[in-house]
Amino acid sequence: MVQISRRKVLHLMGAGVATSALSAPMYARAQSAPYKMGFVSALSGPAEALGRPMLFGAQLAVDEINAAGGINGRSIELHVRDTKAKPDTGTVAARELIGEGCNMLLGCVSSSVALAINGILKQENATLITAAAHSLRLTHEDFNRHYFRVTDNPYMRQRAQAKLMAELYPDVTSWGGLIPDHEYGRSTWEAYRHGLNTFYPELAGVQPTISDPILTQYGGSDYRNYIASALRDPAVGFFSSLYGGDAISLFQQAKPYGFFQKKAPFMDSANEFIAARAMKQELPEMWVGSHWYFGAFKGNEISDRLYNKYQEETGNKHPDGFVSEGHATVMAYAGALAKAPEGSTEEVISALEGLTFETATGSRTLRAEDHQAIKPVIIYRLRGADNDAGFEIMEYRVIDGAETIEDATPGQPVNW
């Protein structure tokens, strides 16, 4: 977990102190009013391990911009709120930030929180760029012009993951899934299933057998009944989109049953290094989806800087991809503000549409039609190891997101 101290987070949240104030000695403060951005994400509860790295990246981007003199001669203030990954808390937090003058919101781990905030953006005349929140509804059925997603989505990532499995494991033709019973779980499973049905016939010449997914609770502690159901399932390969503490609990409880020997390959949708850091040598071998892997982007100036700063401040050599995505949300707004210096909501929206900007994974473009970013999909294979980290990256793949992204159909469901 990224070690941003709880004291520092609470200080930012409670006192409303701007990140720019923390770095004031590093640059000459602009004479005009600062641009205000509101960070809304889970900083406590089961999803804290995702939200804090996101804040780390966003805060670093703000510090870097302010140290360079700001944008249009104006600094950035970052105001922070904890959503606890709860939709009602998230909407209250968003309204508080907007009331403080933050018409540019960013963050969001949870799709349910993002969907709730999305519903008030037009009324409140604000924008939201999410650094996770992968629900396909956000750029399809529930699309509105005030929302943007800076990262990949389940259609892109889970189809890329399924494609990789068809390439590497053509003989594993039966698949099952363990997914949380909420919007993110359903989106990820539908996309992974679609990818299996698309790429196994295309690459392996066979039609896969796909079991109905096993739906699990969110925020649970005992997953043994779900594990038992999965073990009874005839599927050989397994996919999981549980995340954070829920995923760690399931993996720890499944391992004594020999689950990962009986159900292999195992594809984890998005847990980055979170489970690996928690389980260390006990981590079973699995493929894991990530927003960013520093080892894959050496030589990228932003990636190298993020990695070095993270390691310097935390002592941790394996930053989660949420660091990159938090950083990218601020960089997207920065790119828009360079074109829309007044910073009004309508101007920012127009500037974000079709914007291409630089990130730790290279150039990204926010599609003008549906506000979905086109970016690489990163997948690596992990297992526990007897080394300082307690785990090792066995191999990784970077897949061009343009190869697996869906057609833009804002206001309409995905055309499967």
Protein Blocks (a to p, Z undefined) as FASTA:
>chain_A
ZZddfklmmmmmmnopafklmmmmmpccdfbdcddddddddfedjklmmmmmmmmmmmmm
mmmmmmnnpaehiacddddddeklpaklmmmmmmmmmmnopabgcejjblklmmmmmmmm
mmnopadddfblpbfklmmmmgcfkbccfbdcfklmmmmmmmmmmmmmmmlmbdcddddd
bfklmmmmmmmmmmmmmmmmmmnopacdddddddddehiablklmmmmmmmpmbfbdcdf
behjllmmmmmmmmmnommmmmccdddfklojmmmmmnmmmlccdddddfbdfklmghia
klmmmmmmmmmmnopabdcfklmmmmmmmmmmmmmmmmmmnopaklmmmmmnopacddfe
bpcdddfklopacdddddddddddddfkopacfbdcdddfklmpccddehiacdZZ
